[in-house]
Amino acid sequence: MDLRPVGIIGTGKYVPQRVLGNQELEQMVETNDEWIVTRTGIKERRIAAEAEATSDLALEASKKAIEAAGLKAEDIDLIIVATITPDMFFPSTACLLQDKLGAKKAAAFDLSAACSGFIYGLATASSMIASGMYKHVLVVGAETLSRITDYSDRNTCILFGDGAGAVVLGEVDQGRGFRSFELGADGSGGELLKVSGGGSRIPASEESVGGRKHYIHMAGNDVFKFAVRIMGSAAEDALKKAGMTKEDVDLLVPHQANIRIIQSAMQRLNLSEDKAMINLDKYGNMSAASIPVALAEAVEQDRVKEGDCLVFVGFGGGLTWGSSVLIW
């Protein structure tokens, strides 16, 4: 069976209005701006309004992506929302988004792979279009991490922010589109980054709430070591699968977790700073939303030209990782 070439035909992003800067965090926990910037590169992050949930952020990003693709909501065949902060257990955030968009023809489901979720979503959507199953798929990375961030834990509260990025995938010209995907997981590292409360193992109770089990817990040093190792190798593996080399890369669009992790990947790929899209200073770590928001901003800033070779790479809880090579 001949597979259709599949690429990104529209991008969009949305970030909440409220800005939480490092100076405000200094009033909340024992930390300071210099310490945060030196170790993470983050200066501020966005926080969803009280009435905003993940589907609301996803809606705004999705409308922009669909418009950029020159389509209407009823042209979308499938909606995939990558998130670890759904509006609720069920129905899925994708179903809530489908209704808000009026995408009546679209199937819809959520995908949970933490910060790698967007790349997992791209791989899933791409294969469905390539096979002829669907024509247009909306892939969204959306998070309201502020709802599961412990603002008394100075090691994690400095890292996370809220936002949403969306892309529409469709058939593109021969020679364009996705060239490869590299997905991976190591479940033995699941304890390193988790929200343990609220599921079937530790259902919500007075005890689980009191024990702060509904917040993000992270073994920071262990996750950092894993990320430094996997970001570079996953990007190299995707390039190798695509039959390309480091020299072919025009723009790296990495998960925005920590500037030192991004810099290590850049060094491994021999990339100068102008060949990496970095915006974590403004938004912090938005989990599944980080890569699509960075991509949307790269497009807005005219940093992506037709024929450019883009590399997406990310890692997250699970532990999971993913990378992809795309010819724009």
C-alpha positions as CSV (number, residue, x, y, z in Angstrom):
1,M,0.0,0.0,0.0
2,D,1.3,3.4,-1.0
3,L,1.4,5.7,2.1
4,R,0.4,9.3,1.6
5,P,2.9,12.1,2.6
6,V,1.6,13.7,5.8
7,G,2.6,17.1,7.2
8,I,1.5,20.0,9.4
9,I,-0.8,22.4,7.5
10,G,-1.8,24.7,10.3
11,T,-0.6,25.8,13.7
12,G,-2.1,27.7,16.6
13,K,-1.4,28.5,20.3
14,Y,-3.0,30.0,23.3
15,V,-1.6,31.0,26.7
16,P,-3.5,32.5,29.6
17,Q,-3.3,36.2,30.4
18,R,-2.0,35.9,34.0
19,V,1.8,36.0,34.3
20,L,3.5,34.4,37.3
21,G,7.1,35.9,37.4
22,N,10.0,34.7,39.5
23,Q,9.7,37.8,41.8
24,E,6.2,36.7,42.8
25,L,7.4,33.2,43.5
26,E,10.0,34.7,45.8
27,Q,7.1,35.8,48.0
28,M,5.6,32.3,48.0
29,V,8.6,30.0,48.6
30,E,12.2,30.2,49.6
31,T,13.8,30.9,46.2
32,N,15.1,33.9,44.1
33,D,15.1,35.0,40.5
34,E,18.8,34.4,40.0
35,W,18.6,30.9,41.3
36,I,15.7,30.0,39.1
37,V,17.1,31.6,35.9
38,T,20.6,30.1,36.4
39,R,19.3,26.5,36.9
40,T,16.3,26.5,34.6
41,G,16.3,29.5,32.3
42,I,12.7,30.3,33.3
43,K,11.7,33.9,34.1
44,E,7.9,33.6,34.1
45,R,5.1,31.3,33.3
46,R,1.3,31.6,32.5
47,I,-1.4,30.6,34.9
48,A,-5.0,29.8,33.8
49,A,-7.8,31.9,35.1
50,E,-10.1,30.3,37.8
51,A,-12.8,29.6,35.2
52,E,-10.4,28.3,32.5
53,A,-9.9,24.5,32.2
54,T,-7.7,22.5,29.8
55,S,-10.5,22.3,27.1
56,D,-10.8,26.1,27.1
57,L,-7.1,26.6,26.4
58,A,-7.3,23.9,23.7
59,L,-10.3,25.5,22.1
60,E,-8.5,28.8,21.4
61,A,-5.3,27.1,20.1
62,S,-7.4,24.8,17.9
63,K,-9.5,27.5,16.3
64,K,-6.3,29.3,15.2
65,A,-4.8,26.1,13.8
66,I,-7.9,25.2,11.9
67,E,-8.1,28.7,10.4
68,A,-4.4,28.6,9.5
69,A,-5.0,25.4,7.6
70,G,-7.8,27.1,5.6
71,L,-10.4,24.6,7.0
72,K,-13.6,24.7,9.1
73,A,-14.3,22.6,12.2
74,E,-16.5,20.2,10.2
75,D,-13.5,19.3,8.0
76,I,-11.7,17.7,11.0
77,D,-12.0,13.9,11.0
78,L,-10.3,13.2,14.3
79,I,-9.2,15.1,17.4
80,I,-6.4,13.9,19.6
81,V,-5.7,15.9,22.8
82,A,-2.4,15.1,24.6
83,T,-2.8,16.1,28.2
84,I,-2.1,15.0,31.8
85,T,-4.5,17.6,33.2
86,P,-7.8,16.7,31.6
87,D,-11.0,18.6,32.6
88,M,-12.1,15.4,34.3
89,F,-11.5,11.7,34.1
90,F,-14.2,11.3,31.5
91,P,-15.6,12.3,29.1
92,S,-12.2,13.0,27.4
93,T,-11.0,16.6,27.0
94,A,-11.0,15.8,23.2
95,C,-14.8,15.1,23.3
96,L,-15.4,18.4,25.2
97,L,-13.2,20.2,22.6
98,Q,-15.1,18.5,19.8
99,D,-18.4,19.9,21.1
100,K,-17.0,23.4,21.7
101,L,-15.5,23.5,18.2
102,G,-18.6,22.1,16.5
103,A,-16.5,19.4,14.8
104,K,-19.5,17.1,14.5
105,K,-17.8,14.6,12.1
106,A,-14.7,14.1,14.3
107,A,-13.8,11.1,16.4
108,A,-12.1,12.2,19.6
109,F,-9.8,10.8,22.3
110,D,-7.2,11.9,24.8
111,L,-3.6,10.6,24.9
112,S,-1.5,10.5,28.1
113,A,2.3,10.4,27.7
114,A,3.1,13.5,29.8
115,C,5.5,15.9,28.1
116,S,6.1,13.5,25.2
117,G,2.3,13.4,24.5
118,F,2.3,15.8,21.6
119,I,4.9,13.7,19.6
120,Y,3.0,10.5,20.4
121,G,-0.1,12.3,19.1
122,L,1.7,13.4,15.9
123,A,2.8,9.8,15.3
124,T,-0.7,8.4,15.8
125,A,-2.4,11.0,13.6
126,S,0.3,10.8,10.9
127,S,-0.1,7.0,10.5
128,M,-3.9,7.3,10.3
129,I,-3.7,9.9,7.5
130,A,-0.9,8.1,5.7
131,S,-3.1,4.9,5.6
132,G,-6.1,6.8,4.2
133,M,-8.2,6.3,7.3
134,Y,-8.6,10.0,7.8
135,K,-7.9,13.2,5.9
136,H,-7.5,15.9,8.5
137,V,-6.5,15.4,12.1
138,L,-6.3,18.0,14.9
139,V,-3.6,17.3,17.4
140,V,-3.5,19.4,20.5
141,G,-1.1,19.6,23.5
142,A,-2.9,21.4,26.3
143,E,-2.2,21.6,30.1
144,T,-3.3,23.4,33.2
145,L,-0.4,22.3,35.3
146,S,-1.0,25.0,37.8
147,R,-3.9,22.8,39.1
148,I,-1.5,20.0,40.1
149,T,1.5,22.1,41.1
150,D,2.4,22.3,44.8
151,Y,3.2,25.9,45.4
152,S,4.8,25.1,48.7
153,D,7.4,22.9,47.0
154,R,10.1,25.2,45.8
155,N,11.7,22.5,43.7
156,T,8.7,22.0,41.4
157,C,6.6,25.1,41.6
158,I,9.2,27.2,39.7
159,L,9.0,24.9,36.7
160,F,5.4,24.6,35.4
161,G,3.0,26.8,33.5
162,D,-0.3,26.5,31.6
163,G,-1.0,26.8,27.8
164,A,-2.1,25.0,24.6
165,G,-0.7,24.4,21.2
166,A,-2.5,22.8,18.2
167,V,-1.7,21.6,14.7
168,V,-3.8,20.3,11.9
169,L,-2.2,17.4,10.0
170,G,-3.1,16.6,6.4
171,E,-1.7,15.3,3.1
172,V,1.1,17.4,1.7
173,D,3.2,17.3,-1.5
174,Q,5.7,14.5,-2.2
175,G,9.0,15.3,-0.5
176,R,7.4,17.2,2.3
177,G,6.0,16.1,5.7
178,F,7.1,13.7,8.4
179,R,10.1,11.5,7.6
180,S,10.4,9.6,10.8
181,F,9.2,9.0,14.4
182,E,11.1,7.6,17.4
183,L,9.0,6.8,20.4
184,G,10.1,5.2,23.6
185,A,9.2,4.4,27.2
186,D,10.8,3.1,30.4
187,G,8.1,2.3,32.9
188,S,10.7,1.4,35.6
189,G,11.2,5.2,35.9
190,G,7.6,5.9,36.6
191,E,8.2,6.7,40.2
192,L,10.5,9.6,39.3
193,L,7.8,11.9,38.0
194,K,4.2,11.3,39.1
195,V,0.9,12.4,40.6
196,S,0.1,9.4,42.7
197,G,-3.3,10.4,44.1
198,G,-6.8,10.4,42.4
199,G,-6.6,7.2,40.5
200,S,-7.6,3.6,41.3
201,R,-4.4,3.0,43.4
202,I,-4.9,5.9,45.7
203,P,-8.4,7.3,45.2
204,A,-9.2,10.8,46.5
205,S,-9.7,10.8,50.3
206,E,-9.0,13.1,53.2
207,E,-5.8,11.3,53.8
208,S,-4.6,11.5,50.1
209,V,-5.4,15.3,50.0
210,G,-3.6,15.8,53.3
211,G,-0.6,13.9,52.1
212,R,-0.4,16.2,49.0
213,K,-0.6,13.2,46.7
214,H,-2.7,15.1,44.1
215,Y,0.3,17.3,43.2
216,I,3.3,16.7,41.0
217,H,6.2,14.9,42.7
218,M,9.5,14.8,40.9
219,A,13.0,13.3,41.7
220,G,14.6,16.3,40.0
221,N,18.2,15.1,39.7
222,D,17.2,11.7,38.3
223,V,14.9,13.2,35.7
224,F,17.5,15.7,34.7
225,K,20.1,13.0,34.1
226,F,17.6,10.9,32.1
227,A,16.6,14.0,30.0
228,V,20.1,15.0,29.2
229,R,20.8,11.5,27.9
230,I,17.6,10.9,26.0
231,M,17.1,14.3,24.3
232,G,20.2,14.0,22.2
233,S,20.0,10.3,21.4
234,A,16.3,10.4,20.5
235,A,16.9,13.3,18.1
236,E,19.8,11.4,16.5
237,D,17.8,8.2,16.2
238,A,15.0,10.1,14.4
239,L,17.5,11.7,12.0
240,K,19.1,8.3,11.3
241,K,15.6,6.7,10.6
242,A,14.9,9.6,8.2
243,G,18.2,9.0,6.4
244,M,19.4,12.5,7.4
245,T,22.3,13.9,9.5
246,K,22.9,16.7,12.1
247,E,24.0,19.0,9.2
248,D,20.5,18.8,7.7
249,V,18.7,20.3,10.7
250,D,17.4,23.8,10.1
251,L,15.4,24.1,13.4
252,L,15.2,22.1,16.6
253,V,11.9,22.4,18.4
254,P,12.5,20.8,21.8
255,H,10.4,20.2,24.9
256,Q,10.8,23.4,27.0
257,A,11.7,21.9,30.4
258,N,15.1,23.3,31.3
259,I,17.6,25.4,29.4
260,R,20.5,23.2,30.4
261,I,18.8,20.1,28.9
262,I,18.0,22.0,25.7
263,Q,21.7,23.2,25.4
264,S,22.9,19.6,25.9
265,A,20.8,18.5,23.0
266,M,22.0,21.4,20.9
267,Q,25.7,20.5,21.6
268,R,25.1,16.9,20.7
269,L,23.6,17.9,17.4
270,N,26.2,20.7,16.8
271,L,23.5,23.3,16.5
272,S,24.0,27.0,17.0
273,E,21.5,29.0,19.1
274,D,19.7,30.4,16.1
275,K,18.8,26.8,15.1
276,A,16.8,26.1,18.2
277,M,13.4,27.4,19.2
278,I,13.5,28.4,22.8
279,N,10.7,30.1,24.7
280,L,10.8,28.5,28.2
281,D,11.9,31.8,29.6
282,K,8.3,33.1,29.0
283,Y,6.3,30.0,29.7
284,G,8.2,27.5,31.7
285,N,7.4,23.8,31.3
286,M,3.9,23.3,29.8
287,S,4.2,19.6,29.4
288,A,2.4,18.4,26.2
289,A,1.8,22.0,25.2
290,S,5.5,23.0,25.1
291,I,6.4,21.8,21.7
292,P,3.3,22.9,19.8
293,V,3.4,26.3,21.4
294,A,7.1,26.7,20.5
295,L,6.3,25.5,16.9
296,A,3.4,28.0,16.6
297,E,5.7,30.8,17.7
298,A,8.5,29.8,15.3
299,V,5.9,30.0,12.5
300,E,4.7,33.4,13.8
301,Q,8.3,34.7,13.8
302,D,9.0,33.4,10.2
303,R,11.7,31.1,11.5
304,V,10.3,28.2,9.4
305,K,10.6,28.2,5.6
306,E,9.3,25.7,3.1
307,G,11.7,22.8,2.7
308,D,13.3,23.3,6.2
309,C,14.2,20.2,8.2
310,L,12.6,20.4,11.7
311,V,13.4,18.1,14.5
312,F,10.9,17.7,17.4
313,V,12.1,16.0,20.6
314,G,10.7,15.7,24.1
315,F,10.7,13.5,27.2
316,G,8.3,13.2,30.1
317,G,6.8,11.2,32.9
318,G,6.3,7.5,32.3
319,L,9.2,7.7,31.6
320,T,8.6,8.5,28.0
321,W,10.3,10.1,25.1
322,G,9.7,10.9,21.5
323,S,11.3,12.6,18.5
324,S,10.3,13.3,14.9
325,V,11.8,14.7,11.7
326,L,9.6,16.9,9.5
327,I,10.3,18.6,6.1
328,W,8.2,21.7,6.2
